[in-house]
Amino acid sequence: MRPTSGGPEGGHGVVVVGGGLAGRVTAWRAAQDGHRVTLVEPDPVTDPAGARAASTVAAGMLTPATEAVFGEEPLMEFGIRSASLYPDFVAELEAASGLGVGYRTTGTLLVGFDADDMAVLDRLHDLQKRLGVETERLSGRECRRLEPMLAPAVRGGVLAPQDHSVDPRLLLRALAVAGERAGAAEVRGRVTAVRSPGAGGARLGAVLDDGRELPADQVVVAAGCWSDRIDLPEPVVPPLRPVKGQLLRTRVPAGEPPLVERTVRGLVRGFPVYLVPRADGEIVIGATQEELGYDTSLTAGGLWQVLRDARELVPGVTELEVTETCVGLRPGSPDNEPLLGPTRVPGLHLAGGHFRHGVLLTPVTGEVMARALATGTLPEYAERFAADRAGETTWK
């Protein structure tokens, strides 16, 4: 596919604003297509545990089936498409970067604690069947046969064999290395504004907090819930809301068998909780969902809620070593659906608003944004999520 700007023939290229998963997969794919790419990120990926990108806090569940929500069927189908891309995506990325991403294909078990929780799961299972998603309804005994450490009180569940997981921190680092090897440059800084026109005859200019301006033919704003704080030529970013999530990273004691073999998601008296195991013995336990603006404080109540509900499902969590506590801000759009591709400002694109699905949607985001940068259009299957699907007055 022939690039429209910044390719080998010259031009000012593409500036990607934001070094989370959406920004880095866009930068990698654009560089592969021959664009001259510069990614701007205030915290380069040198220490994923300390970086501020929301991607480093996520648990890494690839669960379009078990995270389905009534009324979000198109988004679920978009997630299923992205999940189907993951095996080839991982193989390509690991070959390009020389790094593993912790991709696990052991499936996901969604369980219910009481009768009311099971009623919700039964309705969800009906939705999954209508959408043709492979899942299996299980009794409590069948769930414990798969995961012996589940509490006796667990009533039943749904097995989703195609709902997998990945380690987002490893994924982020691999994308950074693959992007660099493909030719994408990285600049440390924070973009405060995008100008039209830019300096030196460029269509656009990305202005950094130290006063520098990067000329660009195309700019992709992928700065998570901070995207709407960037001064743009027109108000093309809807009001994004940060949704706080608190979680814990834990570890199975040395020499002990795994606590769970696969991702276990559950409802406990209506509250969702999950345990995501890694091959190295780590288990991520989360997460709260709090509408508290840009607050990133850890709270005793939030962590207690997560541990309380996890213990109800898997009592053995009390023996785990707590290695890290985390807070992340999920970027939610007004309709909870992603914002992808061109805006009404020529050359200015969005890649954000992924809310709970940023890790799951990473491969399809790269695919969609590569098409947008090359042709100015979106694939038909992604048109619902077009960044320009609604005007400013509609978002209000």
C-alpha positions as CSV (number, residue, x, y, z in Angstrom):
1,M,0.0,0.0,0.0
2,R,1.6,3.3,-1.1
3,P,1.9,5.8,1.8
4,T,0.3,9.2,1.2
5,S,2.8,11.2,3.3
6,G,6.3,10.9,4.8
7,G,7.4,7.9,2.8
8,P,10.7,7.4,1.1
9,E,9.9,10.2,-1.4
10,G,9.9,12.8,1.3
11,G,7.4,14.9,3.2
12,H,7.0,15.7,6.8
13,G,5.7,12.3,7.8
14,V,3.4,11.2,10.7
15,V,3.6,12.3,14.3
16,V,1.9,9.9,16.8
17,V,1.0,11.6,20.1
18,G,1.1,9.0,22.9
19,G,3.1,5.9,23.8
20,G,0.4,3.5,25.0
21,L,-0.7,0.5,23.0
22,A,-2.8,2.4,20.6
23,G,0.0,4.9,19.8
24,R,2.7,2.3,19.5
25,V,0.8,-0.1,17.3
26,T,-0.1,2.8,15.0
27,A,3.5,3.9,14.9
28,W,4.8,0.4,14.1
29,R,2.3,-0.2,11.4
30,A,2.8,3.2,9.8
31,A,6.6,2.7,9.8
32,Q,6.1,-0.7,8.1
33,D,4.1,1.0,5.4
34,G,7.0,3.4,4.7
35,H,5.8,6.5,6.5
36,R,8.4,8.7,8.3
37,V,7.1,8.3,11.9
38,T,7.9,10.2,15.1
39,L,6.2,9.1,18.3
40,V,6.0,11.6,21.1
41,E,5.7,10.2,24.7
42,P,6.7,11.9,28.0
43,D,7.8,8.6,29.6
44,P,9.6,6.3,27.1
45,V,9.2,2.6,27.6
46,T,12.4,1.9,29.6
47,D,10.8,0.8,32.8
48,P,7.2,-0.5,32.1
49,A,6.5,-0.8,35.8
50,G,7.1,2.9,36.2
51,A,5.6,4.3,33.0
52,R,2.4,6.3,33.2
53,A,0.7,4.8,30.1
54,A,-2.6,3.2,31.1
55,S,-1.4,0.2,29.1
56,T,1.1,-0.7,31.8
57,V,-1.6,-1.1,34.4
58,A,-4.0,-3.3,32.4
59,A,-4.4,-6.9,33.3
60,G,-4.3,-8.0,29.6
61,M,-7.5,-10.0,29.2
62,L,-8.5,-10.7,25.6
63,T,-12.1,-11.5,26.5
64,P,-14.7,-10.3,24.0
65,A,-17.0,-13.2,25.0
66,T,-16.8,-12.9,28.8
67,E,-16.8,-9.1,28.9
68,A,-19.8,-8.7,26.6
69,V,-22.4,-6.2,27.7
70,F,-25.9,-6.0,26.5
71,G,-26.3,-3.1,24.0
72,E,-22.6,-3.3,23.0
73,E,-23.0,-6.1,20.4
74,P,-21.2,-4.2,17.6
75,L,-18.3,-3.5,19.9
76,M,-18.2,-7.2,21.0
77,E,-18.0,-8.2,17.3
78,F,-15.2,-5.7,16.8
79,G,-13.4,-7.3,19.7
80,I,-13.9,-10.8,18.4
81,R,-12.3,-9.7,15.1
82,S,-9.3,-8.3,17.0
83,A,-9.0,-11.4,19.1
84,S,-8.9,-13.5,15.9
85,L,-6.0,-11.4,14.7
86,Y,-4.0,-12.0,17.9
87,P,-2.2,-15.3,17.0
88,D,-0.7,-14.0,13.8
89,F,-0.2,-10.5,15.3
90,V,1.8,-12.0,18.2
91,A,3.9,-14.2,15.9
92,E,4.8,-11.2,13.7
93,L,5.5,-8.9,16.6
94,E,7.7,-11.3,18.5
95,A,9.7,-12.0,15.3
96,A,10.0,-8.3,14.6
97,S,11.1,-7.3,18.2
98,G,12.8,-10.5,19.4
99,L,10.7,-10.3,22.6
100,G,7.9,-12.4,24.0
101,V,4.6,-10.8,25.0
102,G,3.2,-13.4,27.4
103,Y,0.4,-14.6,25.2
104,R,-1.6,-17.4,26.9
105,T,-4.3,-19.4,25.1
106,T,-5.7,-21.3,28.1
107,G,-9.2,-19.7,27.9
108,T,-11.3,-17.9,30.4
109,L,-13.7,-19.2,33.0
110,L,-16.5,-16.8,34.0
111,V,-18.2,-17.9,37.3
112,G,-21.1,-16.8,39.5
113,F,-21.1,-16.7,43.3
114,D,-24.8,-16.8,44.0
115,A,-28.2,-17.3,42.2
116,D,-28.5,-13.7,41.2
117,D,-25.0,-13.8,39.7
118,M,-25.9,-16.9,37.8
119,A,-29.0,-15.3,36.4
120,V,-26.8,-12.6,34.9
121,L,-24.4,-15.2,33.5
122,D,-27.2,-17.2,31.9
123,R,-28.5,-14.1,30.1
124,L,-24.9,-13.4,29.0
125,H,-24.6,-17.0,27.7
126,D,-27.7,-16.5,25.7
127,L,-26.2,-13.4,24.1
128,Q,-23.0,-15.2,23.3
129,K,-24.9,-18.0,21.6
130,R,-26.9,-15.5,19.5
131,L,-23.6,-14.0,18.3
132,G,-22.1,-17.4,17.5
133,V,-19.4,-17.2,20.2
134,E,-18.0,-20.5,21.4
135,T,-18.9,-20.8,25.1
136,E,-20.0,-23.7,27.4
137,R,-22.3,-23.4,30.3
138,L,-20.9,-25.3,33.4
139,S,-22.2,-26.4,36.8
140,G,-20.3,-25.5,39.9
141,R,-18.8,-29.0,40.1
142,E,-17.7,-28.7,36.5
143,C,-16.1,-25.3,37.2
144,R,-14.2,-26.8,40.2
145,R,-13.0,-29.7,38.0
146,L,-11.3,-27.2,35.8
147,E,-10.1,-24.9,38.6
148,P,-9.9,-26.9,41.9
149,M,-9.1,-23.9,44.0
150,L,-12.5,-22.3,43.4
151,A,-14.7,-21.9,46.5
152,P,-17.4,-24.6,47.1
153,A,-19.9,-21.8,47.1
154,V,-19.4,-21.0,43.4
155,R,-22.7,-21.9,41.7
156,G,-21.6,-22.4,38.1
157,G,-20.0,-20.6,35.2
158,V,-19.3,-20.2,31.5
159,L,-16.2,-21.5,29.8
160,A,-14.9,-19.3,26.9
161,P,-12.0,-21.3,25.4
162,Q,-11.2,-18.5,22.9
163,D,-10.9,-15.8,25.5
164,H,-7.1,-15.5,26.1
165,S,-4.6,-13.1,27.8
166,V,-1.4,-11.3,27.2
167,D,1.0,-9.3,29.4
168,P,0.5,-5.6,28.4
169,R,3.8,-4.5,29.7
170,L,5.7,-7.0,27.6
171,L,3.4,-6.1,24.6
172,L,4.1,-2.4,25.0
173,R,7.9,-3.0,25.2
174,A,7.8,-5.3,22.1
175,L,5.8,-2.7,20.1
176,A,8.4,0.0,21.1
177,V,11.3,-2.2,19.9
178,A,9.5,-3.3,16.7
179,G,8.6,0.3,15.9
180,E,12.2,1.4,16.4
181,R,13.5,-1.4,14.2
182,A,10.9,-0.4,11.5
183,G,12.2,3.1,11.5
184,A,9.9,5.0,13.9
185,A,11.8,7.7,15.9
186,E,10.8,8.6,19.4
187,V,10.8,12.1,21.1
188,R,10.5,12.6,24.8
189,G,8.0,15.3,25.6
190,R,4.3,16.2,25.9
191,V,2.3,17.5,23.0
192,T,0.3,20.5,24.2
193,A,-1.2,21.7,20.8
194,V,-1.5,20.8,17.2
195,R,-1.4,23.7,14.7
196,S,-2.7,24.0,11.2
197,P,-0.7,24.9,9.2
198,G,2.5,23.8,10.8
199,A,6.0,25.3,10.5
200,G,8.0,25.1,7.3
201,G,5.0,24.7,5.1
202,A,3.8,21.5,6.8
203,R,0.1,20.8,6.9
204,L,0.2,20.4,10.7
205,G,2.6,21.0,13.6
206,A,2.7,19.2,16.9
207,V,3.8,21.7,19.6
208,L,5.7,20.2,22.6
209,D,5.7,21.6,26.2
210,D,9.3,22.8,25.8
211,G,8.3,25.0,22.8
212,R,9.5,22.7,20.0
213,E,7.3,22.1,17.0
214,L,7.4,18.9,15.0
215,P,6.1,19.5,11.4
216,A,3.8,16.7,10.1
217,D,1.6,15.8,7.2
218,Q,-0.5,13.7,9.5
219,V,-0.9,13.6,13.3
220,V,-2.5,10.8,15.3
221,V,-3.7,11.8,18.7
222,A,-3.5,8.7,20.9
223,A,-2.9,10.2,24.4
224,G,-5.6,8.3,26.2
225,C,-7.9,10.2,28.5
226,W,-5.6,13.2,28.2
227,S,-6.3,13.5,24.4
228,D,-9.0,16.2,24.9
229,R,-6.6,18.4,26.8
230,I,-4.5,19.0,23.7
231,D,-5.2,22.3,21.9
232,L,-6.4,21.4,18.4
233,P,-7.4,23.5,15.4
234,E,-11.0,22.5,15.9
235,P,-12.8,20.7,18.8
236,V,-12.7,17.3,17.2
237,V,-12.0,15.3,20.3
238,P,-15.2,14.6,22.4
239,P,-15.1,14.9,26.2
240,L,-13.2,11.8,27.3
241,R,-13.7,10.6,30.8
242,P,-11.1,8.9,32.9
243,V,-12.4,5.7,34.6
244,K,-10.2,4.8,37.5
245,G,-9.2,1.2,38.1
246,Q,-7.3,-0.2,41.1
247,L,-5.7,-3.6,41.1
248,L,-3.0,-5.7,42.7
249,R,-0.2,-7.8,41.2
250,T,0.5,-10.8,43.3
251,R,2.7,-13.9,43.1
252,V,2.4,-17.6,44.0
253,P,4.9,-18.5,46.7
254,A,8.0,-20.2,45.3
255,G,7.6,-24.0,45.0
256,E,3.8,-23.8,45.2
257,P,1.5,-25.0,42.3
258,P,-0.4,-22.4,40.3
259,L,-3.5,-21.1,42.1
260,V,-5.5,-20.9,38.8
261,E,-4.5,-22.3,35.4
262,R,-6.6,-19.9,33.3
263,T,-8.1,-16.4,33.6
264,V,-11.0,-16.6,36.1
265,R,-13.6,-13.9,36.0
266,G,-16.5,-13.7,38.3
267,L,-19.5,-12.0,39.7
268,V,-19.7,-11.8,43.5
269,R,-23.1,-10.4,44.6
270,G,-23.1,-8.3,41.4
271,F,-19.5,-7.1,41.7
272,P,-17.1,-8.1,38.9
273,V,-13.6,-9.4,39.8
274,Y,-10.9,-11.3,37.9
275,L,-7.7,-13.2,38.4
276,V,-5.3,-13.3,35.4
277,P,-2.3,-15.7,35.8
278,R,1.1,-15.4,34.1
279,A,3.5,-18.2,33.2
280,D,6.0,-16.9,35.7
281,G,3.6,-17.2,38.7
282,E,2.3,-13.7,38.8
283,I,-1.5,-13.3,39.2
284,V,-3.1,-9.9,38.5
285,I,-6.2,-9.3,40.6
286,G,-8.7,-6.5,39.8
287,A,-10.3,-4.2,39.3
288,T,-12.4,-1.3,40.5
289,Q,-14.3,0.8,38.1
290,E,-14.7,4.3,39.5
291,E,-15.9,7.5,37.9
292,L,-13.7,9.9,39.9
293,G,-12.1,12.1,37.3
294,Y,-8.4,12.2,37.2
295,D,-7.9,10.9,40.7
296,T,-5.1,8.3,40.8
297,S,-4.9,7.7,44.6
298,L,-4.8,4.1,45.9
299,T,-7.5,3.6,48.5
300,A,-7.9,1.0,51.2
301,G,-11.6,0.6,50.2
302,G,-10.8,0.0,46.6
303,L,-8.1,-2.6,47.3
304,W,-10.3,-4.2,50.0
305,Q,-13.2,-4.6,47.5
306,V,-11.0,-6.4,45.0
307,L,-9.4,-8.7,47.6
308,R,-12.8,-9.4,49.3
309,D,-14.4,-10.5,46.1
310,A,-11.4,-12.5,44.8
311,R,-11.3,-14.3,48.1
312,E,-14.9,-15.3,47.9
313,L,-14.2,-17.0,44.6
314,V,-10.7,-18.3,45.3
315,P,-9.9,-18.4,49.0
316,G,-6.3,-19.2,48.3
317,V,-5.6,-15.6,47.3
318,T,-4.9,-14.8,50.9
319,E,-1.7,-16.8,50.7
320,L,-0.4,-14.8,47.7
321,E,2.5,-12.3,48.0
322,V,1.4,-8.8,47.0
323,T,4.2,-7.4,44.8
324,E,2.6,-4.2,43.5
325,T,-0.5,-2.1,43.7
326,C,-1.6,-0.1,40.7
327,V,-4.0,2.6,39.5
328,G,-4.9,3.3,35.9
329,L,-7.2,5.6,34.1
330,R,-9.2,4.0,31.3
331,P,-10.2,6.5,28.5
332,G,-13.9,6.4,28.0
333,S,-15.7,8.1,25.1
334,P,-19.3,9.4,25.5
335,D,-20.7,6.2,24.0
336,N,-17.9,3.9,25.3
337,E,-16.8,3.0,21.8
338,P,-13.4,3.7,20.2
339,L,-12.6,6.8,18.2
340,L,-10.5,5.8,15.1
341,G,-9.2,7.5,12.0
342,P,-9.7,10.9,10.3
343,T,-11.3,13.9,11.8
344,R,-12.7,17.0,10.0
345,V,-9.3,18.6,10.3
346,P,-7.3,17.5,7.3
347,G,-4.5,15.1,8.3
348,L,-5.5,14.9,12.0
349,H,-6.5,11.4,13.2
350,L,-7.7,9.9,16.5
351,A,-6.9,6.5,18.0
352,G,-8.4,6.4,21.5
353,G,-11.5,6.0,23.6
354,H,-10.9,2.3,24.0
355,F,-12.2,2.3,27.6
356,R,-12.0,-1.3,29.0
357,H,-10.8,-2.9,25.7
358,G,-7.5,-1.2,24.9
359,V,-5.4,-4.4,25.1
360,L,-7.9,-6.5,23.2
361,L,-8.3,-4.0,20.4
362,T,-4.6,-3.4,19.8
363,P,-4.2,-5.6,16.6
364,V,-7.4,-4.2,15.0
365,T,-6.4,-0.7,16.0
366,G,-3.1,-1.1,14.1
367,E,-4.9,-2.5,11.1
368,V,-7.5,0.3,11.0
369,M,-5.1,3.2,11.6
370,A,-2.7,1.9,8.9
371,R,-5.6,2.0,6.4
372,A,-6.6,5.5,7.6
373,L,-3.0,6.9,7.3
374,A,-2.6,5.4,3.8
375,T,-5.9,6.2,2.3
376,G,-7.8,8.6,4.6
377,T,-10.6,6.0,4.9
378,L,-11.6,3.3,7.3
379,P,-12.3,-0.4,6.5
380,E,-16.1,-1.0,6.3
381,Y,-16.1,-3.1,9.5
382,A,-14.7,-0.1,11.4
383,E,-16.9,2.7,10.1
384,R,-19.1,2.6,13.2
385,F,-16.1,3.7,15.2
386,A,-15.0,6.6,13.0
387,A,-13.6,9.5,14.9
388,D,-15.8,11.9,13.0
389,R,-19.0,9.9,13.5
390,A,-20.6,12.7,15.5
391,G,-20.2,16.4,15.7
392,E,-19.4,18.5,18.7
393,T,-23.0,19.2,19.6
394,T,-23.9,15.5,19.5
395,W,-21.3,14.6,22.0
396,K,-22.7,17.2,24.4
